[in-house]
């Protein structure tokens, strides 16, 4: 799909993601990020997220990582 991360982009992002397991087992980070980027790039609402990215309700509560100011933020 045209909105998915390339292997090169993923290799740059992957080292910045948390890798320690705490609490609930993590889902596929690349799939979650691809879903978030799909919504941001397409301008579509979360409920229109294609099924290949998983249920849209999961993406709303996933932390998207550290912002440029060092604070965590969630996607809504």
C-alpha positions in Angstrom: 0.0 0.0 0.0 1.3 3.5 -0.7 1.0 4.7 2.9 3.1 2.0 4.5 6.6 2.5 5.8 9.4 1.3 3.5 12.1 -1.0 4.9 14.5 1.9 5.0 12.1 4.1 7.0 11.3 1.2 9.3 15.0 0.5 10.0 15.4 4.2 11.0 12.4 4.2 13.3 12.7 0.7 14.9 15.6 1.5 17.2 13.7 4.4 18.8 10.8 2.3 19.9 10.6 0.7 23.4 11.8 -2.9 23.4 11.2 -4.0 27.0 8.0 -6.0 27.6 5.9 -4.6 30.4 2.3 -5.5 31.1 0.4 -6.6 28.0 2.4 -8.1 25.2 3.1 -5.5 22.4 1.4 -5.8 19.1 3.4 -5.5 15.8 4.8 -1.9 16.0 5.2 -1.6 12.3 1.6 -2.5 11.7 0.4 0.0 14.3 2.6 2.8 12.8 1.5 2.0 9.3 -2.1 2.3 10.5 -1.5 5.7 12.2 0.4 7.0 9.1 -2.4 5.7 6.8 -4.9 7.9 8.7 -2.6 10.9 8.9 -1.7 10.8 5.2 -5.1 9.9 3.8 -7.1 12.2 6.0 -9.7 9.5 6.6 -11.4 9.0 10.0 -10.1 6.2 12.2 -13.2 4.1 11.6 -12.3 3.9 7.9 -8.9 2.3 8.7 -8.4 -0.8 6.4 -8.7 -4.1 8.2 -5.1 -5.1 7.4 -3.9 -2.6 10.0 -6.1 -4.2 12.7 -9.1 -2.8 14.5 -9.2 1.0 14.6 -10.1 1.1 18.3 -6.6 -0.3 19.1 -4.8 2.5 17.3 -6.5 5.3 19.3 -5.0 4.1 22.5 -1.5 3.1 21.2 1.3 5.5 22.3 2.9 6.9 19.2 6.2 7.5 20.9 8.2 10.5 21.9 7.4 13.8 20.2 10.1 16.3 19.2 9.8 17.9 22.6 10.4 14.6 24.5 6.9 14.1 25.7 4.7 11.1 25.1 1.5 11.6 23.3 -1.3 9.4 22.1 -3.0 9.5 18.8 -6.7 10.4 18.7 
